[in-house]
Amino acid sequence: MILGRRGGFKDAIGCDSHIGGRASQQDRVLCRTSADGSMRLLVVADGVGGHRGGALAAQTIVELAGECFADLETVPSDPAGFLRDLCRQSNEAIRERSAGHGGQGFSTLVALLVTPRRAYWLHVGDSRLYCFRNGRLVHRTRDHSLVQALVDQGRIGEDEVRVHAQRNQLLRVLGMEDEVQPAQGQMSVAPCMAFFLCSDGFWDTIEPREALADMLDARHLPTSVSGWVAEAAHRGGPKGDNIGLAVWRSRPSGWLGRLPLPIGRCPT
């Protein structure tokens, strides 16, 4: 577990993946801390386009993310721009590598960069970011998918997304076009927050709110993350999808941070 202390709170990260019921693993996850401890980077990529092409695309993303993050000596002057550059470079590299292998490979991407005061995120496709503050869901990224478009148009309800016949049709992925348009967001960070980054193999079987209290209260966050990834694989069964999950969480510093959080809220 990577654990750090910031003004008024301490934070931790953890990530894991599972092959689920598939023959190959195309999900890739990454969670890193900068050398000076001031930043965290979390990435989930879900490969699309056959087991070789999809895995290559997702692997390309996490490799580039690790390299670009390692090159940062301090918090970038434009954190959102750092994520956009990562997305652009990943898109170009996927297209180049896929062409070199004589095939096609695409991938979703959701990435989170946490600095001492703010968190910045970017996503493409249907891998999601959920943000919780004091036990409440305050943000969820909107999928770049056909079924999300149908929801936005009022033609189907949110409860139909998981079972819709066209739920796997994506409108944006990395590696398909010369340029890709990601969606971005940011917010300030504080105690009793959590960010969940996950592929559809996780959110299709686990409602992240269900895991929130355990993630905030866990003494060893990576163990909790691995447990919920295993639970998602169990619920998915023999035909379940690959699963990828990365989590950042914060708790108060001092004695308040040692209290249990049974419902995912700050102790008062």
C-alpha positions as CSV (number, residue, x, y, z in Angstrom):
1,M,0.0,0.0,0.0
2,I,1.2,3.5,-0.8
3,L,0.3,5.8,2.1
4,G,0.9,9.5,2.3
5,R,0.0,12.4,4.6
6,R,-1.3,15.8,3.4
7,G,-2.8,18.8,5.0
8,G,-5.4,17.4,7.4
9,F,-5.6,13.9,6.0
10,K,-3.7,10.8,4.9
11,D,-4.3,9.0,1.6
12,A,-3.7,5.6,0.1
13,I,-4.0,3.8,-3.2
14,G,-4.5,0.3,-4.4
15,C,-5.3,-1.5,-7.7
16,D,-5.9,-5.0,-9.0
17,S,-7.3,-6.9,-12.0
18,H,-8.8,-10.3,-12.7
19,I,-9.3,-12.3,-15.9
20,G,-12.9,-13.1,-14.9
21,G,-14.4,-15.8,-17.1
22,R,-12.5,-14.8,-20.3
23,A,-9.8,-16.7,-22.0
24,S,-7.4,-13.7,-22.0
25,Q,-6.8,-10.7,-19.8
26,Q,-7.2,-7.3,-21.7
27,D,-7.7,-5.1,-18.7
28,R,-4.6,-3.2,-17.3
29,V,-4.3,-1.2,-14.1
30,L,-1.7,1.1,-12.7
31,C,-1.3,3.0,-9.5
32,R,1.9,5.0,-8.7
33,T,3.2,7.6,-6.3
34,S,5.7,10.2,-7.3
35,A,9.2,10.0,-5.9
36,D,8.6,13.0,-3.5
37,G,5.2,11.6,-2.4
38,S,3.3,14.7,-3.6
39,M,1.3,13.0,-6.4
40,R,-0.6,9.8,-7.2
41,L,-1.5,8.5,-10.7
42,L,-4.2,5.8,-11.2
43,V,-5.0,4.3,-14.6
44,V,-7.5,1.7,-15.8
45,A,-7.5,0.6,-19.5
46,D,-9.8,-2.0,-21.0
47,G,-8.6,-3.4,-24.3
48,V,-10.9,-3.9,-27.2
49,G,-10.4,-5.6,-30.6
50,G,-9.4,-9.2,-30.1
51,H,-7.3,-10.7,-27.3
52,R,-3.9,-9.7,-28.9
53,G,-4.9,-6.2,-30.2
54,G,-6.9,-5.2,-27.1
55,A,-4.2,-6.4,-24.7
56,L,-1.5,-4.6,-26.6
57,A,-3.5,-1.4,-26.6
58,A,-4.2,-1.5,-22.9
59,Q,-0.6,-2.4,-22.1
60,T,0.6,0.5,-24.2
61,I,-1.4,2.9,-22.1
62,V,-0.1,1.7,-18.7
63,E,3.5,1.6,-20.0
64,L,3.3,5.1,-21.3
65,A,1.5,6.3,-18.2
66,G,4.2,4.9,-15.9
67,E,7.0,6.4,-18.1
68,C,5.4,9.9,-18.3
69,F,4.7,9.9,-14.6
70,A,8.2,8.9,-13.7
71,D,9.5,11.8,-15.7
72,L,7.6,14.3,-13.5
73,E,10.0,15.9,-10.9
74,T,7.2,18.1,-9.4
75,V,3.5,18.8,-9.8
76,P,3.0,19.9,-13.4
77,S,1.9,23.5,-14.0
78,D,-1.0,22.1,-16.0
79,P,-2.1,18.8,-14.5
80,A,-5.1,18.5,-16.9
81,G,-2.7,19.1,-19.8
82,F,-0.5,16.3,-18.5
83,L,-3.4,13.9,-18.8
84,R,-4.4,15.2,-22.2
85,D,-0.8,14.6,-23.4
86,L,-0.9,11.1,-22.0
87,C,-4.1,10.4,-23.8
88,R,-2.8,11.8,-27.1
89,Q,0.6,9.9,-26.9
90,S,-1.2,6.7,-26.0
91,N,-3.6,7.0,-29.0
92,E,-0.6,7.6,-31.3
93,A,1.4,4.7,-29.9
94,I,-1.5,2.3,-30.0
95,R,-2.1,3.1,-33.7
96,E,1.6,2.7,-34.5
97,R,2.0,-0.6,-32.6
98,S,-1.2,-2.1,-33.9
99,A,-0.1,-1.3,-37.5
100,G,3.2,-3.0,-36.8
101,H,1.4,-6.2,-35.7
102,G,-0.8,-6.2,-38.7
103,G,-4.0,-5.9,-36.7
104,Q,-6.3,-3.5,-34.8
105,G,-6.2,-2.8,-31.2
106,F,-8.3,-0.2,-29.2
107,S,-8.7,0.6,-25.5
108,T,-10.8,2.6,-23.1
109,L,-9.0,4.8,-20.6
110,V,-9.7,6.4,-17.3
111,A,-6.9,8.2,-15.5
112,L,-6.7,10.1,-12.2
113,L,-3.9,12.5,-11.1
114,V,-4.0,13.5,-7.5
115,T,-1.9,16.5,-6.4
116,P,-1.7,18.0,-2.9
117,R,-4.8,20.2,-3.4
118,R,-6.8,18.9,-6.4
119,A,-7.6,15.8,-8.3
120,Y,-7.8,15.7,-12.1
121,W,-9.3,13.0,-14.3
122,L,-9.7,12.1,-17.9
123,H,-11.7,9.3,-19.6
124,V,-12.5,7.8,-23.0
125,G,-14.9,4.9,-23.5
126,D,-16.9,3.1,-20.8
127,S,-14.3,2.6,-18.1
128,R,-15.6,4.8,-15.3
129,L,-14.6,7.1,-12.5
130,Y,-16.8,7.4,-9.4
131,C,-16.1,10.1,-6.8
132,F,-17.5,9.9,-3.3
133,R,-17.3,12.6,-0.6
134,N,-18.5,12.0,2.9
135,G,-20.4,8.9,1.8
136,R,-22.2,10.5,-1.1
137,L,-21.6,10.0,-4.8
138,V,-20.7,13.5,-6.1
139,H,-19.5,12.6,-9.6
140,R,-19.6,9.7,-12.1
141,T,-18.2,10.0,-15.6
142,R,-20.6,9.5,-18.5
143,D,-19.8,6.6,-20.8
144,H,-18.9,7.2,-24.4
145,S,-21.2,4.4,-25.5
146,L,-24.4,3.9,-27.5
147,V,-26.4,2.9,-24.5
148,Q,-25.3,6.0,-22.6
149,A,-26.4,8.1,-25.6
150,L,-29.8,6.4,-25.4
151,V,-30.0,7.2,-21.6
152,D,-29.1,10.8,-22.3
153,Q,-31.9,11.0,-24.9
154,G,-34.4,9.5,-22.5
155,R,-35.0,6.4,-24.6
156,I,-33.9,3.9,-21.9
157,G,-33.3,4.1,-18.2
158,E,-30.0,3.8,-16.3
159,D,-31.2,0.4,-15.0
160,E,-31.3,-0.9,-18.5
161,V,-27.7,-0.2,-19.3
162,R,-26.3,-3.4,-17.9
163,V,-28.7,-5.6,-19.8
164,H,-29.1,-3.8,-23.1
165,A,-28.3,-5.8,-26.2
166,Q,-26.0,-3.0,-27.5
167,R,-24.2,-2.2,-24.2
168,N,-20.8,-3.1,-25.7
169,Q,-20.9,-0.6,-28.6
170,L,-18.5,2.2,-27.8
171,L,-18.5,5.6,-29.5
172,R,-15.0,6.6,-28.5
173,V,-11.8,4.5,-27.8
174,L,-8.1,5.1,-28.1
175,G,-6.5,3.8,-31.3
176,M,-9.4,4.1,-33.7
177,E,-9.0,7.6,-35.0
178,D,-6.0,10.0,-35.6
179,E,-7.3,12.1,-32.8
180,V,-9.4,11.3,-29.7
181,Q,-11.6,13.6,-27.7
182,P,-11.4,12.7,-24.0
183,A,-13.7,14.1,-21.3
184,Q,-12.1,15.7,-18.3
185,G,-12.9,17.0,-14.8
186,Q,-11.3,18.1,-11.6
187,M,-12.1,18.9,-7.9
188,S,-10.4,19.7,-4.6
189,V,-9.4,16.9,-2.4
190,A,-10.3,16.5,1.3
191,P,-10.6,13.9,4.0
192,C,-13.2,11.1,3.6
193,M,-13.1,11.1,-0.2
194,A,-12.7,8.1,-2.5
195,F,-12.2,7.8,-6.3
196,F,-13.0,4.4,-7.9
197,L,-11.6,3.9,-11.4
198,C,-13.0,0.7,-13.0
199,S,-13.6,-1.2,-16.2
200,D,-17.1,-2.3,-17.1
201,G,-16.3,-5.8,-15.8
202,F,-16.4,-4.2,-12.3
203,W,-19.3,-1.8,-12.5
204,D,-21.4,-4.3,-14.4
205,T,-21.4,-6.6,-11.3
206,I,-20.6,-4.4,-8.3
207,E,-22.3,-1.1,-7.5
208,P,-19.3,1.0,-6.2
209,R,-21.4,2.5,-3.3
210,E,-21.6,-1.1,-2.0
211,A,-17.8,-1.3,-1.5
212,L,-17.3,2.3,-0.3
213,A,-17.4,1.8,3.5
214,D,-15.0,-1.2,3.3
215,M,-12.6,0.8,1.1
216,L,-12.5,3.8,3.5
217,D,-12.2,1.7,6.6
218,A,-9.7,-0.9,5.4
219,R,-6.4,-0.9,7.2
220,H,-4.7,-2.2,4.0
221,L,-6.4,-0.8,1.0
222,P,-4.9,-3.1,-1.7
223,T,-6.2,-6.1,0.2
224,S,-9.7,-4.6,0.2
225,V,-9.4,-3.7,-3.5
226,S,-8.3,-7.3,-4.4
227,G,-11.2,-8.7,-2.3
228,W,-13.8,-6.6,-4.3
229,V,-12.2,-7.5,-7.6
230,A,-12.4,-11.2,-6.6
231,E,-16.1,-10.7,-5.6
232,A,-16.8,-9.1,-9.0
233,A,-15.2,-12.1,-10.7
234,H,-17.4,-14.4,-8.6
235,R,-20.6,-12.6,-9.5
236,G,-19.6,-12.5,-13.1
237,G,-19.4,-16.2,-13.2
238,P,-17.9,-18.4,-16.0
239,K,-18.9,-15.9,-18.7
240,G,-17.9,-12.8,-16.8
241,D,-15.7,-10.0,-18.2
242,N,-12.2,-9.0,-17.3
243,I,-12.1,-6.8,-14.3
244,G,-9.9,-3.8,-13.5
245,L,-10.1,-1.5,-10.4
246,A,-8.0,1.3,-9.0
247,V,-8.9,3.2,-5.8
248,W,-7.6,6.4,-4.1
249,R,-9.0,7.2,-0.7
250,S,-8.4,9.7,2.0
251,R,-9.0,9.7,5.8
252,P,-8.5,12.3,8.5
253,S,-5.1,12.5,10.1
254,G,-4.5,11.8,13.8
255,W,-6.9,9.9,16.1
256,L,-9.9,10.6,13.9
257,G,-8.4,8.6,11.1
258,R,-8.2,5.5,13.4
259,L,-12.0,5.4,13.9
260,P,-14.0,2.9,11.8
261,L,-16.2,4.4,9.1
262,P,-19.1,1.9,8.9
263,I,-21.1,3.9,6.4
264,G,-18.3,5.6,4.5
265,R,-18.6,8.9,6.4
266,C,-16.1,11.0,8.3
267,P,-16.0,10.6,12.1
268,T,-17.1,13.8,13.9
